């Protein structure tokens, strides 16, 4: 099996069933995100970490790209995953109530996100007016 970022090994040939191994001997932070139907995370990026999302339950839209012009949207269903490299824009939107396993690799700080858009009006402590221009890409 070809290895993907965030999935190290799959083995379903055990007599009791099987497993999916996400991380192997790497420092990481693991959370389970609860995302309500119709709600969304900020369009954001991280300077210090990359993130792996595995959809435990529900259905979500994932938006990801290097800049605003390259953003792509795709649907994740249960058992599917998404890898977001460091400094990539990303957002999750709930199509249904969902549970997401989030594994952050790299240096983790809870409030290191840089928000580009946020439907709730939240601002990042590190945001500047030039950030949006930076992610628009070449004009």
DSSP file (Angstrom, degrees, kcal/mol; ACC not computed):
  #  RESIDUE AA STRUCTURE BP1 BP2  ACC     N-H-->O    O-->H-N    N-H-->O    O-->H-N    TCO  KAPPA ALPHA  PHI   PSI    X-CA   Y-CA   Z-CA
    1    1 A X              0   0    0      0, 0.0     2,-0.3     0, 0.0     9,-0.0   0.000 360.0 360.0 360.0 135.3    0.0    0.0    0.0
    2    2 A X        -     0   0    0      1,-0.1     2,-0.2     0, 0.0     0, 0.0  -0.553 360.0-126.0 -71.6 131.6    1.2    3.5   -0.9
    3    3 A X        -     0   0    0     -2,-0.3     2,-0.3     3,-0.0     5,-0.1  -0.574  23.4-161.2 -81.2 143.1    1.8    5.6    2.2
    4    4 A X  B >   -A    7   0A   0      3,-1.1     3,-1.6    -2,-0.2     2,-0.1  -0.857  37.0 -84.1-117.2 154.4    0.1    9.0    2.5
    5    5 A X  T 3  S+     0   0    0     -2,-0.3     3,-0.1     1,-0.3    17,-0.0  -0.412 119.8  15.2 -56.5 126.9    0.9   11.9    4.8
    6    6 A X  T 3  S+     0   0    0     -2,-0.1     2,-0.6    16,-0.1    -1,-0.3   0.041 111.6  83.6  95.4 -27.0   -0.8   11.1    8.0
    7    7 A X  B <   +A    4   0A   0     -3,-1.6    -3,-1.1     1,-0.2    15,-0.3  -0.947  46.4 169.5-112.0 116.3   -1.5    7.4    7.3
    8    8 A X        -     0   0    0     13,-2.8     2,-0.3    -2,-0.6    14,-0.2   0.840  63.1  -3.8 -91.9 -39.2    1.4    5.2    8.1
    9    9 A X  E     -B   21   0B   0     12,-1.6    12,-3.4    -6,-0.0     2,-0.4  -0.992  48.3-161.1-158.8 143.6   -0.1    1.8    7.9
   10   10 A X  E     +B   20   0B   0     -2,-0.3     2,-0.3    10,-0.2    10,-0.2  -0.994  15.4 171.3-124.3 136.7   -3.4   -0.1    7.3
   11   11 A X  E     +B   19   0B   0      8,-2.5     8,-2.3    -2,-0.4     3,-0.2  -0.834  13.7 159.0-148.6 106.6   -3.8   -3.7    8.4
   12   12 A X  E     +     0   0B   0     -2,-0.3     6,-0.1     6,-0.3    -1,-0.1   0.003  56.0  93.3-114.9  27.3   -7.3   -5.4    8.2
   13   13 A X  E     +     0   0B   0      3,-0.0     2,-0.2     2,-0.0     5,-0.2   0.123  55.5 117.0-104.3  19.0   -6.0   -9.0    8.1
   14   14 A X  E >  S-B   17   0B   0      3,-1.3     3,-1.1    -3,-0.2    -3,-0.0  -0.574  74.8-121.6 -84.1 150.8   -6.2   -9.5   11.9
   15   15 A X  T 3  S+     0   0    0      1,-0.3    -1,-0.1    -2,-0.2     3,-0.1   0.784 114.6  45.9 -63.3 -24.9   -8.5  -12.2   13.2
   16   16 A X  T 3  S-     0   0    0      1,-0.1     2,-0.4     0, 0.0    -1,-0.3   0.516 128.6 -88.0 -94.4  -6.6  -10.3   -9.5   15.3
   17   17 A X  E <   -B   14   0B   0     -3,-1.1    -3,-1.3     2,-0.0     2,-0.3  -0.883  56.4 -96.5 140.2-107.7  -10.6   -6.9   12.5
   18   18 A X  E     -     0   0B   0     -2,-0.4     2,-0.3    -5,-0.2    -6,-0.3  -0.989  22.7-117.9 174.0-170.7   -7.8   -4.4   11.8
   19   19 A X  E     -B   11   0B   0     -8,-2.3    -8,-2.5    -2,-0.3     2,-0.4  -0.973   7.0-139.4-151.5 162.1   -6.4   -0.9   12.3
   20   20 A X  E     -B   10   0B   0     -2,-0.3     2,-0.5   -10,-0.2   -10,-0.2  -0.998  21.3-154.0-122.8 123.9   -5.3    2.3   10.7
   21   21 A X  E     +B    9   0B   0    -12,-3.4   -13,-2.8    -2,-0.4   -12,-1.6  -0.880  15.4 177.0-100.6 125.0   -2.1    3.8   12.1
   22   22 A X        +     0   0    0     -2,-0.5     2,-0.4     1,-0.3    -1,-0.2   0.841  65.3  22.4 -95.3 -39.5   -1.9    7.6   11.6
   23   23 A X        -     0   0    0    -16,-0.1     2,-0.4   -14,-0.0    -1,-0.3  -0.977  58.7-164.1-134.3 142.5    1.4    8.6   13.4
   24   24 A X  S    S-     0   0    0     -2,-0.4     3,-0.1    -3,-0.1    -3,-0.0  -0.889  72.5 -33.5-133.2 103.6    4.4    6.5   14.2
   25   25 A X  S    S+     0   0    0     -2,-0.4     2,-0.4     1,-0.2    -1,-0.0   0.854  98.7 125.3  58.2  41.8    6.9    7.9   16.8
   26   26 A X        -     0   0    0     79,-0.0    -1,-0.2     0, 0.0     2,-0.2  -0.980  67.4-108.0-126.1 142.0    6.5   11.6   15.9
   27   27 A X        +     0   0    0     -2,-0.4    79,-0.6    -3,-0.1     2,-0.3  -0.490  57.2 148.9 -64.4 135.0    5.6   14.5   18.2
   28   28 A X  E     -C  105   0C   0     -2,-0.2     2,-0.4    77,-0.2    77,-0.2  -0.975  44.9-125.1-158.6 167.6    2.0   15.5   17.5
   29   29 A X  E     -C  104   0C   0     75,-2.1    75,-3.0    -2,-0.3     2,-0.4  -0.991  25.6-159.1-121.6 132.3   -1.2   17.0   19.0
   30   30 A X  E     +C  103   0C   0     -2,-0.4     2,-0.3    73,-0.2    73,-0.2  -0.939  17.3 162.9-118.8 131.0   -4.4   15.0   18.6
   31   31 A X  E     -C  102   0C   0     71,-2.7    71,-3.3    -2,-0.4     2,-0.5  -0.947  32.6-135.6-136.9 158.6   -7.9   16.5   18.9
   32   32 A X  E     -C  101   0C   0     -2,-0.3     2,-0.4    69,-0.2    69,-0.2  -0.983  25.6-154.0-113.7 118.5  -11.4   15.5   17.9
   33   33 A X  E     -C  100   0C   0     67,-3.2    67,-2.6    -2,-0.5     2,-0.6  -0.745   3.8-151.2 -91.8 136.6  -13.3   18.5   16.4
   34   34 A X  E     -C   99   0C   0     -2,-0.4     2,-0.5    65,-0.2    65,-0.2  -0.950  16.4-172.4-105.2 119.2  -17.1   18.6   16.5
   35   35 A X  E     -C   98   0C   0     63,-2.6    63,-3.0    -2,-0.6     2,-0.1  -0.959  14.2-139.4-118.5 121.1  -18.4   20.6   13.6
   36   36 A X    >   -     0   0    0     -2,-0.5     3,-2.1    61,-0.2    58,-0.5  -0.457  33.2 -91.0 -78.7 148.5  -22.1   21.5   13.4
   37   37 A X  T 3  S+     0   0    0      1,-0.3    58,-0.2    -2,-0.1    -1,-0.1  -0.343 114.2  15.3 -54.6 131.6  -24.1   21.3   10.2
   38   38 A X  T 3  S+     0   0    0     56,-3.2    -1,-0.3     1,-0.3     2,-0.2   0.354 106.9 104.6  83.9  -6.4  -24.0   24.7    8.4
   39   39 A X    <   -     0   0    0     -3,-2.1    55,-2.9    55,-0.1     2,-0.3  -0.596  49.8-164.5-103.8 168.2  -21.1   25.9   10.5
   40   40 A X  B     -F   93   0D   0     53,-0.2    53,-0.2    -2,-0.2     2,-0.1  -0.991  21.7-117.2-151.0 155.8  -17.4   26.3    9.5
   41   41 A X        -     0   0    0     51,-2.6    78,-0.2    -2,-0.3     2,-0.0  -0.430  53.6 -85.7 -78.0 166.1  -13.9   26.8   10.7
   42   42 A X        -     0   0    0     -2,-0.1     2,-0.8    76,-0.1    76,-0.2  -0.347  39.0-107.6 -65.2 152.8  -12.1   30.0    9.6
   43   43 A X  E    S+G  117   0D   0     74,-2.2    73,-3.6    48,-0.1    74,-1.5  -0.823  72.1 144.4 -76.5 116.5  -10.2   30.1    6.3
   44   44 A X  E     -GH 115  90D   0     46,-2.2    46,-2.0    -2,-0.8     2,-0.3  -0.854  41.6-149.5-149.1 172.5   -6.8   30.0    7.9
   45   45 A X  E     -G  114   0D   0     69,-1.1    69,-2.5    -2,-0.3     2,-0.4  -0.951  13.6-135.5-146.0 167.7   -3.2   28.8    7.8
   46   46 A X  E     -G  113   0D   0     42,-0.3    41,-2.3    -2,-0.3    42,-0.2  -0.990   4.6-162.3-127.8 134.4   -0.5   27.8   10.3
   47   47 A X  S    S+     0   0    0     65,-0.5    -1,-0.1    -2,-0.4    39,-0.1   0.765  92.3  37.7 -79.6 -27.5    3.2   28.8   10.1
   48   48 A X  S    S+     0   0    0     64,-0.1    59,-1.4    59,-0.1     2,-0.3   0.555 113.5  37.2-107.6  -9.8    4.3   26.2   12.6
   49   49 A X  E     -D  106   0C   0     57,-0.2    38,-0.4    63,-0.1     2,-0.3  -0.957  54.6-141.6-144.9 158.4    2.3   23.0   11.8
   50   50 A X  E     -D  105   0C   0     55,-2.5    55,-2.6    -2,-0.3     2,-0.4  -0.833  27.3-142.5-111.3 158.1    0.7   20.8    9.2
   51   51 A X  E     -DE 104  84C   0     33,-2.2    33,-3.4    -2,-0.3     2,-0.4  -0.950  12.4-162.1-130.2 145.2   -2.6   19.1    9.9
   52   52 A X  E     -DE 103  83C   0     51,-2.1    51,-2.7    -2,-0.4     2,-0.5  -0.993  12.0-164.5-121.6 126.4   -4.2   15.8    9.0
   53   53 A X  E     -DE 102  82C   0     29,-3.0    29,-2.4    -2,-0.4     2,-0.5  -0.953   6.3-174.1-114.2 130.8   -8.0   15.4    9.2
   54   54 A X  E     -DE 101  81C   0     47,-2.4    47,-3.1    -2,-0.5     2,-0.8  -0.992  25.5-131.6-120.4 121.8   -9.7   12.1    9.3
   55   55 A X  E     +D  100   0C   0     25,-2.7    24,-3.1    -2,-0.5    45,-0.2  -0.634  26.0 177.9 -81.0 111.2  -13.5   12.2    9.1
   56   56 A X  E     -     0   0C   0     43,-2.1     2,-0.3    -2,-0.8    -1,-0.2   0.908  68.1  -9.7 -76.4 -46.0  -14.9    9.9   11.9
   57   57 A X  E    S+D   99   0C   0     42,-1.6    42,-1.9    21,-0.1    -1,-0.3  -0.988 105.1  27.1-152.7 157.0  -18.6   10.7   11.2
   58   58 A X  S    S-     0   0    0     -2,-0.3    20,-0.7    40,-0.2     2,-0.3  -0.591  78.8 -79.8  95.6-154.5  -20.7   13.1    9.2
   59   59 A X  E     +I   77   0D   0     37,-0.4    36,-2.2    -2,-0.2    37,-2.1  -0.950  43.6 178.6-156.4 131.8  -19.9   14.9    5.9
   60   60 A X  E     -IJ  76  94D   0     16,-2.1    16,-3.1    -2,-0.3     2,-0.5  -0.936  28.4-127.0-136.3 156.9  -17.9   18.1    5.4
   61   61 A X  E     -IJ  75  93D   0     32,-2.6    32,-2.5    -2,-0.3     2,-0.5  -0.904  26.8-158.9 -95.6 132.5  -16.6   20.4    2.6
   62   62 A X  E     -IJ  74  92D   0     12,-3.3    12,-2.3    -2,-0.5     2,-0.4  -0.966   4.7-166.1-113.1 129.5  -12.8   20.9    2.8
   63   63 A X  E     +IJ  73  91D   0     28,-2.6    28,-1.9    -2,-0.5     2,-0.3  -0.960  18.7 162.6-112.9 131.4  -11.3   24.0    1.1
   64   64 A X  E     +IJ  72  90D   0      8,-2.3     8,-2.6    -2,-0.4     2,-0.3  -0.998   3.7 130.0-150.7 145.3   -7.5   24.0    0.6
   65   65 A X  E     - J   0  89D   0     24,-1.8    24,-2.5    -2,-0.3     6,-0.2  -0.925  57.6-107.5 177.7 163.1   -4.9   25.8   -1.5
   66   66 A X  S    S-     0   0    0     -2,-0.3     2,-0.3    22,-0.2    -1,-0.1   0.832 102.9  -3.3 -71.0 -33.0   -1.6   27.8   -1.5
   67   67 A X  S >  S-     0   0    0     69,-0.1     3,-0.6    -3,-0.1     4,-0.4  -0.879  87.5 -85.7-148.8 178.8   -3.4   31.1   -2.1
   68   68 A X  G >  S+     0   0    0     67,-5.4     3,-0.9    -2,-0.3    68,-0.2   0.854 123.7  52.3 -62.7 -35.8   -7.0   32.3   -2.7
   69   69 A X  G 3  S+     0   0    0     66,-0.5    -1,-0.2    67,-0.3    67,-0.1   0.771 109.9  48.6 -71.7 -24.9   -6.8   31.7   -6.5
   70   70 A X  G <  S+     0   0    0     -3,-0.6    -1,-0.2     2,-0.1    -2,-0.2   0.372  79.0 134.2 -97.0   5.5   -5.7   28.1   -6.1
   71   71 A X    <   -     0   0    0     -3,-0.9     2,-0.4    -4,-0.4    -6,-0.2  -0.325  33.9-170.0 -60.8 132.3   -8.4   27.1   -3.5
   72   72 A X  E     -I   64   0D   0     -8,-2.6    -8,-2.3    -2,-0.0     2,-0.4  -0.949   8.2-150.4-121.9 144.0  -10.1   23.8   -4.3
   73   73 A X  E     +I   63   0D   0     -2,-0.4     2,-0.3   -10,-0.2   -10,-0.2  -0.941  20.3 166.6-116.8 136.8  -13.2   22.4   -2.5
   74   74 A X  E     -I   62   0D   0    -12,-2.3   -12,-3.3    -2,-0.4     2,-0.4  -0.987  33.0-114.7-145.6 156.8  -14.0   18.8   -2.1
   75   75 A X  E     -I   61   0D   0     -2,-0.3     2,-0.5   -14,-0.2   -14,-0.2  -0.743  22.3-157.5 -92.9 134.0  -16.4   16.7    0.0
   76   76 A X  E     -I   60   0D   0    -16,-3.1   -16,-2.1    -2,-0.4     2,-0.2  -0.945  10.4-171.3-108.8 133.4  -15.1   14.4    2.7
   77   77 A X  E >   -I   59   0D   0     -2,-0.5     3,-2.3   -18,-0.2   -22,-0.3  -0.708  45.7 -56.2-113.3 170.1  -17.3   11.5    3.8
   78   78 A X  T 3  S+     0   0    0    -20,-0.7   -22,-0.2     1,-0.3    -1,-0.2  -0.136 125.8  18.4 -49.9 133.3  -16.8    9.1    6.7
   79   79 A X  T 3  S+     0   0    0    -24,-3.1    -1,-0.3     1,-0.3     2,-0.2   0.363 100.1 113.3  86.7  -4.5  -13.4    7.3    6.6
   80   80 A X    <   -     0   0    0     -3,-2.3   -25,-2.7   -25,-0.2    -1,-0.3  -0.577  48.5-158.0 -95.9 163.0  -11.8    9.8    4.2
   81   81 A X  E     -E   54   0C   0    -27,-0.2     2,-0.3    -2,-0.2   -27,-0.2  -0.913  13.2-153.3-141.5 165.7   -9.0   12.2    5.0
   82   82 A X  E     -E   53   0C   0    -29,-2.4   -29,-3.0    -2,-0.3     2,-0.5  -0.998   7.4-153.9-140.1 137.6   -7.2   15.4    4.1
   83   83 A X  E     -E   52   0C   0     -2,-0.3     2,-0.5   -31,-0.2   -31,-0.2  -0.960   8.8-165.3-112.6 130.3   -3.6   16.5    4.6
   84   84 A X  E     -E   51   0C   0    -33,-3.4   -33,-2.2    -2,-0.5     3,-0.1  -0.952  13.5-141.8-117.4 112.9   -2.9   20.2    4.9
   85   85 A X    >   -     0   0    0     -2,-0.5     3,-1.7   -35,-0.2   -39,-0.2  -0.269  39.5 -78.4 -66.5 159.0    0.8   21.3    4.5
   86   86 A X  T 3  S+     0   0    0      1,-0.2   -39,-0.2   -41,-0.1   -36,-0.2  -0.289 117.3  16.6 -54.3 139.2    2.2   24.1    6.6
   87   87 A X  T 3  S+     0   0    0    -41,-2.3     2,-0.4   -38,-0.4    -1,-0.2   0.503  92.9 129.8  70.8   9.2    1.2   27.6    5.3
   88   88 A X    <   -     0   0    0     -3,-1.7   -42,-0.3   -42,-0.2    -1,-0.3  -0.754  62.7-117.3 -89.5 139.7   -1.6   26.3    3.1
   89   89 A X  E     + J   0  65D   0    -24,-2.5   -24,-1.8    -2,-0.4     2,-0.3  -0.501  45.6 166.8 -68.1 142.0   -5.0   27.9    3.4
   90   90 A X  E     +HJ  44  64D   0    -46,-2.0   -46,-2.2   -26,-0.2     2,-0.3  -0.993  17.3 172.8-158.5 155.0   -7.7   25.5    4.7
   91   91 A X  E     - J   0  63D   0    -28,-1.9   -28,-2.6    -2,-0.3     2,-0.4  -0.972  17.3-147.5-158.7 148.9  -11.2   25.4    6.0
   92   92 A X  E     - J   0  62D   0     -2,-0.3   -51,-2.6   -30,-0.2     2,-0.4  -0.978  12.7-168.0-119.9 138.6  -13.8   22.8    6.9
   93   93 A X  E     -FJ  40  61D   0    -32,-2.5   -32,-2.6    -2,-0.4     2,-0.6  -0.992  24.1-120.8-126.8 133.1  -17.6   23.4    6.6
   94   94 A X  E     + J   0  60D   0    -55,-2.9   -56,-3.2   -58,-0.5   -34,-0.2  -0.618  31.0 170.8 -78.6 115.9  -20.2   21.0    8.0
   95   95 A X  S    S+     0   0    0    -36,-2.2     2,-0.3    -2,-0.6   -35,-0.2   0.804  85.9   5.1 -82.6 -37.4  -22.6   19.5    5.5
   96   96 A X  S    S-     0   0    0    -37,-2.1   -37,-0.4    -3,-0.1    -1,-0.3  -0.873 108.0 -72.5-130.4 165.5  -23.9   17.3    8.4
   97   97 A X  S    S-     0   0    0     -2,-0.3     2,-0.3    -3,-0.1   -61,-0.2  -0.469  70.1-172.2 -56.2 131.3  -23.0   17.3   12.1
   98   98 A X  E     -C   35   0C   0    -63,-3.0   -63,-2.6   -40,-0.2     2,-0.4  -0.925  32.8-148.1-138.2 154.8  -19.5   15.8   12.0
   99   99 A X  E     -CD  34  57C   0    -42,-1.9   -43,-2.1    -2,-0.3   -42,-1.6  -0.996  21.7-168.8-120.8 126.0  -16.6   14.5   14.1
  100  100 A X  E     -CD  33  55C   0    -67,-2.6   -67,-3.2    -2,-0.4     2,-0.7  -0.966  18.2-142.4-120.3 125.3  -13.1   15.1   12.7
  101  101 A X  E     -CD  32  54C   0    -47,-3.1   -47,-2.4    -2,-0.5     2,-0.5  -0.788  25.5-165.0 -80.8 119.2   -9.9   13.5   14.1
  102  102 A X  E     -CD  31  53C   0    -71,-3.3   -71,-2.7    -2,-0.7     2,-0.5  -0.940  10.8-173.6-112.6 124.5   -7.3   16.3   13.8
  103  103 A X  E     -CD  30  52C   0    -51,-2.7   -51,-2.1    -2,-0.5     2,-0.5  -0.972   8.0-162.3-117.1 117.4   -3.6   15.4   14.1
  104  104 A X  E     -CD  29  51C   0    -75,-3.0   -75,-2.1    -2,-0.5     2,-0.4  -0.867   5.1-167.4-102.2 128.0   -1.3   18.4   14.1
  105  105 A X  E     +CD  28  50C   0    -55,-2.6   -55,-2.5    -2,-0.5     2,-0.3  -0.935  51.5  33.6-118.6 140.1    2.4   17.8   13.4
  106  106 A X  E    S- D   0  49C   0    -79,-0.6     2,-0.5    -2,-0.4   -57,-0.2  -0.766 113.6 -16.1 113.4-165.2    5.2   20.4   14.0
  107  107 A X  S    S-     0   0    0    -59,-1.4     2,-0.5    -2,-0.3   -59,-0.1  -0.639  72.9-149.6 -76.7 122.8    5.3   22.9   16.7
  108  108 A X        +     0   0    0     -2,-0.5     2,-0.4    -4,-0.1    -2,-0.1  -0.833  26.7 164.2-103.8 127.3    1.8   23.2   18.2
  109  109 A X    >   -     0   0    0     -2,-0.5     3,-1.4     1,-0.1     4,-0.1  -0.989  36.3-134.5-132.3 131.4    0.4   26.4   19.8
  110  110 A X  T 3  S+     0   0    0     -2,-0.4     3,-0.3     1,-0.3    -1,-0.1   0.821 102.0  36.5 -57.5 -34.9   -3.4   26.4   20.3
  111  111 A X  T 3  S+     0   0    0      1,-0.2    -1,-0.3    -3,-0.1    14,-0.2  -0.210  79.0 111.3-115.7  43.7   -3.8   30.0   18.9
  112  112 A X    <   +     0   0    0     -3,-1.4   -65,-0.5     2,-0.1    -1,-0.2   0.405  45.3 121.3 -94.3   3.8   -1.2   30.1   16.1
  113  113 A X  E     -G   46   0D   0     -3,-0.3     2,-0.6   -67,-0.1    13,-0.3  -0.389  54.5-147.4 -68.9 144.2   -3.9   30.2   13.3
  114  114 A X  E     -G   45   0D   0    -69,-2.5   -69,-1.1    10,-0.1     2,-0.4  -0.945  18.4-146.8-110.2 108.6   -3.8   33.1   10.9
  115  115 A X  E     +G   44   0D   0     -2,-0.6     9,-0.3   -71,-0.2   -71,-0.3  -0.610  26.4 172.5 -82.8 131.5   -7.4   33.8    9.9
  116  116 A X  E    S+     0   0D   0    -73,-3.6     2,-0.3     1,-0.4   -72,-0.2   0.766  77.3   9.0 -99.6 -41.2   -8.1   35.1    6.4
  117  117 A X  E     +G   43   0D   0    -74,-1.5   -74,-2.2     6,-0.0    -1,-0.4  -0.994  64.1 176.3-138.7 144.0  -11.9   34.9    6.6
  118  118 A X    >   -     0   0    0     -2,-0.3     3,-1.7   -76,-0.2   -76,-0.1  -0.889  22.2-155.3-151.7 117.9  -14.1   34.1    9.5
  119  119 A X  T 3  S+     0   0    0     -2,-0.3    -1,-0.1     1,-0.3   -78,-0.0   0.618  96.7  56.7 -69.6 -11.3  -17.9   34.1    9.4
  120  120 A X  T 3  S-     0   0    0      2,-0.1    -1,-0.3     0, 0.0   -78,-0.0   0.384 113.7-113.0-100.7   2.2  -18.1   34.8   13.2
  121  121 A X    <   +     0   0    0     -3,-1.7     2,-0.2     1,-0.2    -2,-0.1   0.608  62.1 153.6  79.4  11.9  -16.0   38.0   13.0
  122  122 A X        -     0   0    0      1,-0.0     2,-0.3    -5,-0.0    -1,-0.2  -0.499  28.8-152.7 -75.3 145.0  -13.0   36.6   14.9
  123  123 A X        -     0   0    0     -2,-0.2     2,-0.3     4,-0.0    -7,-0.1  -0.846  13.5-120.7-114.8 152.5   -9.6   38.1   14.3
  124  124 A X    >   -     0   0    0     -2,-0.3     3,-1.2    -9,-0.3   -10,-0.1  -0.701  17.0-131.2 -87.7 144.4   -6.2   36.5   14.6
  125  125 A X  T 3  S+     0   0    0     -2,-0.3    -1,-0.1     1,-0.2   -11,-0.1   0.774 109.9  45.8 -63.9 -23.2   -3.7   38.1   17.0
  126  126 A X  T 3  S+     0   0    0    -13,-0.3    -1,-0.2     2,-0.0   -12,-0.1   0.361  86.3 123.3-101.4   4.7   -1.1   38.0   14.2
  127  127 A X    <   -     0   0    0     -3,-1.2     2,-0.3     2,-0.0   -11,-0.1  -0.339  34.3-179.1 -71.1 146.5   -3.3   39.3   11.3
  128  128 A X    >   -     0   0    0     -2,-0.0     3,-1.6     1,-0.0     4,-0.4  -0.939  41.8-109.0-135.4 160.3   -2.3   42.4    9.3
  129  129 A X  T 3> S+     0   0    0     -2,-0.3     4,-0.6     1,-0.3     3,-0.4   0.766 116.0  61.6 -60.8 -24.1   -4.1   44.1    6.4
  130  130 A X  H 3> S+     0   0    0      1,-0.2     4,-2.1     2,-0.2    -1,-0.3   0.628  82.4  81.4 -78.6 -12.8   -1.5   42.8    4.0
  131  131 A X  H <> S+     0   0    0     -3,-1.6     4,-1.6     1,-0.2    -1,-0.2   0.918  89.7  50.3 -60.9 -44.9   -2.2   39.1    4.7
  132  132 A X  H  > S+     0   0    0     -4,-0.4     4,-0.6    -3,-0.4    -1,-0.2   0.908 110.4  50.4 -62.1 -41.0   -5.2   39.0    2.3
  133  133 A X  H >X S+     0   0    0     -4,-0.6     3,-0.9     1,-0.2     4,-0.6   0.896 105.7  57.7 -61.5 -39.6   -3.1   40.5   -0.5
  134  134 A X  H >< S+     0   0    0     -4,-2.1     3,-0.6     1,-0.2    -1,-0.2   0.875 109.9  43.3 -57.9 -39.3   -0.4   37.9    0.1
  135  135 A X  H 3< S+     0   0    0     -4,-1.6   -67,-5.4     1,-0.2   -66,-0.5   0.454  93.0  79.3 -92.8  -0.4   -2.8   35.0   -0.5
  136  136 A X  H << S-     0   0    0     -3,-0.9   -67,-0.3    -4,-0.6    -1,-0.2   0.760  88.5-150.7 -73.3 -23.2   -4.5   36.5   -3.5
  137  137 A X    <<  -     0   0    0     -4,-0.6    -1,-0.2    -3,-0.6    -2,-0.1  -0.229  46.1 -12.8  80.4-174.9   -1.5   35.4   -5.6
  138  138 A X              0   0    0      1,-0.1    -4,-0.0    -3,-0.1   -69,-0.0  -0.332 360.0 360.0 -61.4 136.4   -0.3   37.1   -8.8
  139  139 A X              0   0    0     -2,-0.0    -1,-0.1     0, 0.0    -2,-0.0   0.431 360.0 360.0 -90.1 360.0   -2.8   39.6  -10.2
